């Protein structure tokens, strides 16, 4: 058991990271066409090829998902993932050409280090080349390279975040896993205790300021709203789903974000959840939803537990002693 999204057979994950400029992308590749669904639950998502996940769309399956930094510019990373898959003979044959189907979504990380360097087709191709089924990195890598949380008072009070993953492998063979890029406007809560794990802090004392409590007491709008936030999640399972069920699972998994992001889906966040089915295990949909929410909550926590500040922001490991961060993997 790897305790990440790779526990679902037929999944590979590859990252391409530019640590100097603070951005990157992640390719999640599937060995066979996968049934997918989506839950667009934020207010400012940046996406590509999302229509293929609609139950009414002709395309039966997807070949990969590309997650990227770089705001809307980063959607170009999917071109590289498509090129990589085409060279491997993977895609939907459209009479005269092979067309890899790669739904994509982005976060805004242009204010982390450099606003001039963004993931592109070259970086997407590299992420495809780096994809493995044996192991994957978590933290400030790939699409999580430039992610941060707790930005209501600006960068000086934020905490570094990243990309996290988790899985649950039941004794009867069912596997449900999650991967999440956490770039939240507000705070990240410990999924077990509800305490603030990472978020907006007093830069002098590093004490967390509680974004939700502050917003609840506001009497006028923020003078400078920070519309630069998005959380990207992928649920993957070996259960057999059709497109309708996959879209429902993406909605049920949202409970995992509710346990760990505070506030959830602010008007400054562009959140999205993908759900992907690989395999033929017969599972009751509500059971899947409960397990998906649990794994997603753990993945969100891992995104900040494994994060590195990259010399620009403090990370959880810089703010809390090791015992406070153990036991979440």
C-alpha positions, 0 to 999 in steps of 0.5 A: 500500500502506497497510501496515495493515488497510485494504489489504484491500479492503472494510474501513473503520476508525473510532475514537472517542477520549476523551483526557481520560478515557483510553478509546475504541472502534474500529469495523471495518466491512465493505462486504459480509457477511464470514466470521468466526472467533475464537480465545479464548485468554485467561482473562478475555475480555469479549465479545458476539455471539461465538457467530455466529462458530461454524461451527454458527451459522446467521448466515452473516456479520458486518457489523463488529467493535467493539473497546472500552475500558471493561471490560464497560461498553464492550460497550455501544459496539456498540449505537452501531455497530449503530445506525449500520449500521442507518441505512445499511441494513446488516445481516442481515434477520430477517423483520421487522427489519434486524439488524447483526451486530457481534461485540465485545470489550473491554479493561480500561482503567478504571485508566488515567485515569478509572474513571467514563467508559466507551465507550457507544452514542454513542461507538460511533456516532461510531466508525462515522461516523469509519470510512474506507477511505483512512487510519487512525490508530495508537497511543493512539486508539480502543480503544487510548486507555487501553492499557498494558503491563508492569503486574506492579509496578503503574502506576508501572512500566508503559509506554503502549501502544495500537492497531497495524496492519500488512499483507502484500501478496504479488505474486500478489494475496494480502493478509493484514493485522492490527490489535491493541489491546495491553494486556498484563500483561507485556512487548512484544518486538521481533518481529525480535530478541526484545529487550524493546521496552516493558514493566515498568520501573524508574521511576527508571532506565527499565530494563526489568525482564523480567516473564517472568524475574521470574515464573519466579523467584517462590516465592509468588503475587503479593500483588496480581494485576493482572487488568486486561489483554487483547490484542485482535487482528483478522486480515483477508484477501482469501482465501476462507474458510469459518467452519471455516477462519476459526476455524483461521486465528485459531488459527494467527495466535496465533504472532504473539502468541507472538513479541511478548508475554512472557509470553503468555496469563498468567492475568491476560490475556483475549486474543482473536483474530478472523479475517475473510475478504473476497474470493475469493482461493484460498490455502492455509491454512498459508500464510495462517497464516504470513502472519497471524502475521507481520502480527500480530507487526508490528501488536503492535510498532506498537501501542507504537511509535505510542503516546502517553503522554497525560500519564499514562504514558511511551511508547516514544517517551519512553524510546527514541531515534528510530533504535531505533524506526524500521523497524517500520511 
